[in-house]
Amino acid sequence: MNLLLAEVAQATQRLAAAGVPSPRFDAEELAAHVHNVRRSQLHTVKDADFDARYWEAVARREAREPLQHITGRAFFRYLELEVGPGVFVPRPETESVVEWAIDAVRDMDVAEPLVVDLCSGSGAIALALAQELPRSLVHAFELDEGALPYTRRNIGSSPDRARVTLHEGDATRAFEDDRAWDGRFDLVISNPPYIPLTEWEYVALEARDHDPQMSLFSGEDGLHTIRGIERVAARLLRPGGAVVIEHADTQGGQVPWIFNEEAGWTDTADHRDLNNRPRFTTARKASL
């Protein structure tokens, strides 16, 4: 075992003691970041090249600063995104939401699918859809001034940037001043804020202390933004168009009721993520 791997073993113990959920992975990822190698190449780092700044990075993670803030990057499906303080770090659970959306759009057999991503944050969802639906036209809405620089840079550095349009504005009022978009979209997708304000103390430290509050909390029951997005989706979607919206694993019995038949929805269903937890609701706009 070389010096770096020995230090990684010690770092793993420290991170585990601090309550970090994935201590070994994080210790290795920090080592790879500091030494500018892949995790699979840690054994190739010579003892003389060990960088003591590794322990600075470990101390930051030990204090529960998000791993992605320390490395400055997050991975989402096939994307590598720039992230940091001020923007919501995309979670693996959201990949299931995007996968459903991609399959739904492909089944529509539309030549140039028109998609809108509400509460875009880092741009993870919008860019994943643009990448995996190569003829799609994607619109992304983001309001938070702290998140917008990341959204802009991630879209600007994407090879699919010509097909992604960023709008600076409130997702619950998307295209409100331009009604020419009403009834045109094939898909509305969102990972909105959905944590009830009453559950602040139960949120993981990485999210509560580092993710922007605007991306986390949404009213007393956590459903305020989702209700607003339902109204926007009903206006923007064409008949037969689909909406997919992420929610907390405790809201699987509540969100589907928002997308009900009386509001003009059909085929409403709730879905589980890779951990078999209720994670997102889908519905289709009823035909006229």
C-alpha positions in Angstrom: 0.0 0.0 0.0 1.4 3.4 -1.0 1.2 6.5 1.3 -1.9 7.9 -0.4 -3.9 4.7 0.1 -2.9 4.6 3.7 -4.0 8.2 4.2 -7.3 7.4 2.4 -7.9 4.6 4.9 -7.4 7.0 7.8 -9.6 9.6 6.2 -12.3 7.0 5.7 -12.3 6.4 9.5 -12.5 10.1 10.2 -15.4 10.6 7.8 -17.3 7.6 9.2 -16.9 9.0 12.7 -18.3 12.3 11.5 -21.5 10.6 10.2 -20.7 11.0 6.5 -23.0 8.6 4.7 -20.4 7.2 2.2 -17.0 7.7 3.9 -14.9 5.4 1.7 -16.2 6.8 -1.6 -15.8 10.4 -0.4 -12.3 9.8 1.0 -11.2 8.4 -2.4 -13.0 11.1 -4.4 -11.2 13.8 -2.4 -7.9 12.1 -2.9 -8.5 11.8 -6.6 -9.5 15.5 -6.8 -6.5 16.8 -4.9 -4.0 14.6 -6.8 -5.7 15.1 -10.2 -6.2 11.4 -11.0 -9.1 9.0 -11.2 -10.2 7.0 -8.2 -8.9 3.9 -9.9 -5.5 5.5 -10.3 -4.9 6.3 -6.6 -2.4 3.5 -6.3 -0.2 5.1 -9.0 0.5 8.3 -7.0 4.0 8.2 -5.7 4.7 8.7 -2.1 6.8 11.8 -2.9 3.8 13.3 -4.7 1.4 13.1 -1.8 -0.3 16.5 -1.4 -0.9 17.5 2.2 -3.9 19.6 1.0 -5.7 16.3 1.0 -6.2 16.7 4.8 -7.6 20.2 4.3 -10.2 18.7 2.0 -11.0 15.9 4.4 -11.5 18.4 7.2 -14.0 20.3 5.1 -16.0 17.1 4.4 -15.7 16.0 8.0 -17.5 19.3 8.9 -20.2 18.1 6.5 -19.5 20.4 3.7 -20.9 18.7 0.6 -18.3 16.7 -1.4 -19.4 18.4 -4.6 -18.7 21.8 -3.1 -15.1 20.8 -2.3 -14.5 19.2 -5.7 -16.6 21.8 -7.6 -18.3 19.2 -9.7 -21.2 16.8 -9.7 -22.0 13.9 -11.9 -25.6 13.4 -13.2 -26.3 10.6 -15.7 -23.8 11.2 -18.5 -23.0 14.8 -17.4 -20.2 16.4 -15.4 -21.6 19.7 -14.0 -20.0 22.7 -12.2 -21.6 23.2 -8.8 -20.7 25.0 -5.6 -22.2 27.3 -2.9 -25.4 28.9 -4.1 -26.8 26.0 -6.3 -28.6 22.8 -5.4 -26.4 19.8 -5.9 -28.2 17.2 -8.1 -29.0 13.9 -6.5 -28.9 10.4 -7.9 -32.6 9.9 -7.1 -33.5 12.5 -9.8 -31.9 10.4 -12.5 -35.0 8.1 -12.2 -37.2 11.1 -12.9 -35.2 12.0 -16.0 -35.2 8.4 -17.2 -39.0 8.2 -17.1 -39.2 11.5 -19.0 -36.8 10.4 -21.7 -38.8 7.2 -22.3 -42.1 9.1 -22.3 -40.9 11.6 -24.9 -39.4 8.8 -27.1 -42.8 7.0 -27.0 -44.5 10.2 -28.3 -42.6 9.9 -31.5 -42.4 13.7 -31.9 -39.9 15.0 -34.5 -38.6 17.9 -32.3 -39.9 17.5 -28.7 -40.5 20.7 -26.9 -39.6 20.5 -23.2 -39.5 22.8 -20.2 -37.5 22.2 -17.0 -38.9 24.2 -14.1 -36.6 25.0 -11.1 -33.6 24.1 -13.2 -30.8 24.8 -10.6 -27.5 23.6 -12.1 -29.2 22.7 -15.3 -28.8 19.0 -14.7 -32.2 18.0 -15.9 -32.4 20.3 -18.9 -28.9 19.3 -20.1 -29.5 15.6 -19.6 -32.7 15.8 -21.7 -31.0 17.8 -24.4 -28.2 15.3 -24.5 -30.3 12.2 -24.6 -33.1 13.5 -26.8 -30.9 14.9 -29.5 -33.7 16.6 -31.5 -35.4 18.2 -28.5 -35.7 21.9 -27.8 -35.4 22.6 -24.0 -36.4 25.6 -22.0 -35.1 26.0 -18.4 -36.4 28.3 -15.7 -34.4 29.4 -12.7 -35.1 32.3 -10.3 -32.4 32.1 -7.7 -29.6 34.6 -8.3 -27.1 32.4 -6.5 -27.8 29.4 -8.8 -28.0 31.3 -12.1 -24.3 31.7 -12.6 -23.9 27.9 -12.5 -26.9 27.3 -14.8 -25.4 29.7 -17.3 -21.9 28.2 -17.2 -23.2 24.6 -17.4 -25.4 25.4 -20.3 -22.7 27.5 -22.0 -20.2 24.7 -21.8 -22.5 22.1 -23.1 -22.2 20.8 -26.7 -26.1 21.0 -26.7 -26.3 24.6 -25.7 -27.9 25.7 -29.0 -31.0 23.7 -28.1 -31.3 24.9 -24.4 -32.7 28.3 -23.6 -32.4 29.7 -20.1 -35.1 31.9 -18.7 -34.5 33.9 -15.5 -37.8 33.8 -13.7 -40.3 32.2 -11.4 -41.1 28.6 -12.4 -44.7 29.0 -11.2 -45.2 31.8 -13.6 -43.4 30.4 -16.6 -44.2 32.1 -19.9 -47.0 34.0 -18.2 -46.2 37.1 -20.2 -45.9 35.2 -23.5 -49.1 33.1 -24.0 -48.0 32.0 -27.4 -46.3 29.1 -25.6 -49.6 27.8 -24.1 -50.5 24.3 -25.2 -47.3 23.7 -27.1 -45.1 21.6 -24.9 -44.7 17.9 -25.0 -43.2 17.6 -21.5 -43.0 19.6 -18.3 -40.5 18.3 -15.8 -39.4 19.6 -12.4 -37.4 18.9 -9.3 -38.9 21.6 -7.2 -38.5 22.5 -3.5 -40.7 20.2 -1.5 -39.6 20.1 2.1 -42.1 21.4 4.6 -40.8 24.3 6.7 -41.7 22.4 9.8 -39.1 19.7 9.0 -36.1 22.0 8.9 -34.3 20.3 11.8 -34.5 16.9 10.2 -32.8 17.8 6.9 -29.3 16.4 6.3 -26.6 18.8 7.3 -25.1 18.9 3.8 -28.4 20.1 2.4 -29.7 22.2 5.2 -26.5 24.2 5.7 -25.2 24.4 2.2 -28.0 24.0 -0.4 -29.9 27.3 -1.1 -33.1 27.5 1.0 -35.1 28.4 -2.0 -34.4 25.0 -3.5 -35.4 23.1 -0.4 -38.4 24.5 1.4 -41.9 25.2 0.1 -44.6 26.2 2.6 -45.9 24.5 5.6 -46.7 21.2 3.9 -43.9 21.4 1.2 -46.4 21.4 -1.7 -46.8 25.1 -2.4 -44.4 25.1 -5.4 -45.8 21.8 -6.7 -49.3 23.3 -6.8 -48.0 26.2 -8.8 -46.2 24.0 -11.2 -49.4 21.9 -11.7 -51.1 25.1 -12.9 -48.3 26.0 -15.2 -48.1 22.5 -16.7 -51.9 22.5 -17.3 -51.4 25.7 -19.3 -48.2 24.8 -21.2 -48.8 21.2 -22.2 -50.6 20.2 -25.4 -53.3 17.5 -25.0 -51.6 14.2 -24.3 -48.4 16.0 -23.1 -46.8 14.7 -20.0 -45.7 16.2 -16.7 -43.2 14.6 -14.3 -42.4 16.1 -10.9 -40.2 14.9 -8.1 -41.3 14.9 -4.5 -40.3 13.7 -1.1 -40.6 10.0 -0.3 -43.3 10.9 2.3 -45.5 12.7 -0.3 -46.3 9.8 -2.6 -49.9 9.8 -1.3 -50.4 13.6 -1.6 -48.9 14.8 -4.9 -51.0 12.5 -7.2 -54.1 14.1 -5.8 -52.9 17.5 -7.1 -52.9 16.1 -10.7 -56.5 14.9 -10.6 -59.2 14.4 -13.3 -61.2 17.5 -12.2 -58.0 19.6 -13.0 -57.8 18.1 -16.5 -55.3 15.3 -15.9 -55.3 11.6 -16.8 -53.1 8.6 -16.2 -51.8 10.0 -13.0 -49.4 7.7 -11.2 -46.7 7.7 -8.6 -43.3 6.0 -9.1 -40.5 4.7 -6.9 -36.8 5.5 -7.2 -33.8 3.1 -7.3 -34.1 2.7 -3.5 -37.8 1.7 -3.9 -39.1 4.9 -2.2 -42.0 7.0 -3.6 -40.1 9.7 -5.5 -42.1 11.2 -8.4 -45.5 11.7 -9.9 -46.5 11.6 -13.6 -49.6 12.6 -15.4 -50.9 13.4 -18.9 -53.0 16.4 -19.9 -56.4 15.0 -20.9 -57.4 15.3 -24.6 -60.1 17.8 -25.4 
